[in-house]
C-alpha cells in the first residue's frame, strides 16, 4: 500500500489492529501446520474405481421390473383382444405385471426373507 492510503504514516509503523490481525494469522497458520500430516507421512489414497458389478446388478434389477410390466401388459392386451373386454384386461394385468416385477426385483436383490441374491430358491436342503 502507498503512504497516501495509510494516511501519511511511516511504512514501518502499523496500527495495533493490523499487528494483532497479523499475529492471529500467524498463530492460525502454525496451528494448521501442526494439524496437517507431513508429506512424507501422508497416506496416498487412490481414487475409487467404478464397480462394474454394481452397474450390472442395476441393469438386472431394472430389467426385471420392466420385463414384469411389459409381460403383464402384453397378456392383458391379448386377453382384451380375445375376449373383447377392453381396457379391463390390460388394466388388471398391467397392475399384476407391476406387482410381479416388484416381487422379482425384491427376490433378485435378496431383500425378501428366504431368498438368496444368487437366484436360488433359498430353501435349506443341506439339513
N, C-alpha and C positions, 0 to 999 in steps of 0.2 A: 504494500500500500504506500502511497506517497505521503509526504508530510502534510499536504493540504487536507487529505482525508482524515488524518489523525488529529486535526485541529491545531497543527503547528507544533506538536510535541516532538521531542527528540526521538529518533528512530529506535534507540536502545531501551528507552523507558516504556513500560507497558502499564496499562490500567490494572488495578488489583483484580478486577473481574476477569480480565483476559489471562492473567497469570494463574488464577485459580482454575479457569477452564483448561488451560494447558496442562496443569498438574493433574486434573481429573482425567484428561485424555491419556496422559502417560500412564497413570495407575491402571486405567481400564485396559490399555494395551498390554501392560505387564501381566495383569490377571488373565486376559485372554490367551496370552502366550504360554502361561503356565497350564492352562486348561487343555490346550491343543496338544495332541501327541506329536512327538518329533517325527520328521520324515523317515528316519531310519527305523523307528519302531511302528510306523503306521502299517496297518494290515491292508494289503491291496485286495480290493474286492472286485470280483468280476461281475459284469452286468448279467442279470438273469436272462437266460435264453428262453425263447418261447417254447412251450411244451407242445409238440405235435400230437401227442396222445390226447391232450385236453381238447384240441381242435377237433380231432376225430370223434371224440366222445360227444362233443357238442353237436356235430353233424348227425351222429347216430340218433341222439335223443330228439333232435328236431325232425329228422325224417320219420321217426316212429310216430310222432304226433301228426305230422302232415299225412302220412300214409293212412292212419286210422280215420281221419276226417274224409279223405278222398275216397276210401273204400266204402265208408258209410254213405257218402253222398251218391256214389255210383249205384249201390244196392237200392237206395231209396228212389233214385231216378228210374231204375229198371222196374221196380215194383209199381211206381206211378204209371209208367207206360203200359205195363202188363195188365194192371187192374183198373186203370183209369180213375184213380183217386187223387189226382194231382191237387195240391202240393203236399198232402199229408204224409205220404211215404217218404218223400225227400226230407221233410222237416224232422220226422221221427228218427230216421236212420242217420241223418246228419248229426243229431244230438247223440245217438248211440255210438256213432263213429268217433265223435269227440271224446266221449267218456272212455271208449276203448283205447283211444290214442293216449289219453292222460294216464290210464292204468298201465299201458305198455311203457310209457316214459318212467313212471314210478318204479316198475319192476326192473327196467334196464338200468336205472340209476342206483338200484339197491336200497331204496328207501323203504319199500314195503316189507313188513315183517315176514320172515320165512322165505324171502327171495334172495338170490345172490346176483351180484353185478356181472358174473361171468356168463349168465344166460341159463344157468342150471335151474332145476325145479326147486332147489332149496330143501329137499327132503333129506333127512338124516338116514341114509341107507347103510351106514357103517355099523350101527349099533346092533 
